[in-house]
Amino acid sequence: MGDSLTTIHHQIEWMFDKDRLPIPRLLLGAVWFWGLFWLVRRFERRVIKRLGWILQPFGENSLYVYTIQAFVIFFAHILLVQFGVSRGFLIDSFITAIAIALVYLAVRTKFLMKIIPR
């Protein structure tokens, strides 16, 4: 069973390479986009009810959030490489939570809002 899956994987992996855009990769991207769009629209009220407190400020200040998160991710990557953090699921989840918290804190405190456009 494992050998046959490996064989299938090697036969189709060229269709999903990131360095070019073959038709199967584009189709898969479209399927993912429409599937996630449908899920969000289907459960929109529940998502807003439970996560609206964080999604609303991010959406209202999207350019500011985009700019701030670029710096947060840039410096987080530098620190992780510098200290050679061996990464796993829990460590990555913790780092992601910290990055989201930093961006949320920057939005709430209006840190650099006079400089960075909203």
N, C-alpha and C positions, 0 to 999 in steps of 0.2 A: 504493500500500500504506500509506504513512504517513498520508495523508488519511483513509482508511477507519478506521484504528486511532484516530485523533483523534476522528472522529465517534462511534465506538463508546464511546470513553472518556467523551465529553461526555454520551452518552445514559445511561450507567450510573453515573456518579460520584455522583449524589445518593443512591444506595443504600448508599454506604459512608462518608458524612459522619460526622465524629466528634461533631458537635453534636446529633445525634439517633440513635436506635437502631432503624433500619428492620430488617425481618426478614432481608434478605440479609446485613446486617452481623452480626447475631446468629448466623446459620447459619455464616457464614465463621469467626467466633470459635470456634464449637463444633467445626468441622472442624479448625482449627488446634490447639485444645486436645487433642482426642482423637488427632490425628496425632502431636503431640509426646509425649503420654503414652505412646502405643504405642512410639515410637522409644526413649524412655528405658527403658521396661520391657524392650524387646527386647534392648537393649545395656547393661542395668544393670550387669552384672558388669564389662564393659570400662570403662564410665564410672567405676565405683568404683575399679577397679584403676589407672586413669590419673589421675583427678581427685579421688579420695577424700581426698587430703591437704588439699585446699582446701575441698571440699564438706562434709566431716565437721565441721570446726570451725564453719563457717557454719550448718549445720543444727542443731548442738547449742546454739548461742547465737543463735538466729534473731531474737529480739526485740532483743537487744543489737546485732546486725549491722544490723537494720533501722533502729534509732535512729542508730547511728554513720554509716551510709551517707547518711542524710538530711542530716547536717551536712557530710559530705565533698562531696556533690553540690552543696549550697547554696553552700559557699564556693568550690568549683571554678567554678561558674557565675559568681559575682561576680568572681572573678579573670579569667576569660576575657573577660567583658564589659568589665571595667575596662581590660585591656591590649589589647583589640580583636584577639584572636588570630583570624586568618583560618583557618577550619577546613576540613580535608579528611579523607580516609579515614585517612591515616597519623597525622595529628595527633590525630584523635578516638580512634584505637586506642591511641595512646600515653597519652592522658589517661585513658582507661578503664582501662588496665593500672595506671597510677599510683593511681587511685581504689580499685581492687580490692586493690592492695598495701597501701594505707593502712588499709583496713578489716581486711585479714588481719593486719597488724601490730598493730592495736588489739586484735584478738581474742587473738592470741598473747601479747601483753604484759599482757593483762588491764587495759588502760588504761580507767579510769572504770567498771570492773565493780562497784565498791561503790556507785556512784550510779545507774547505769542497770540496770534489771532484766534478768535472763536468763530 
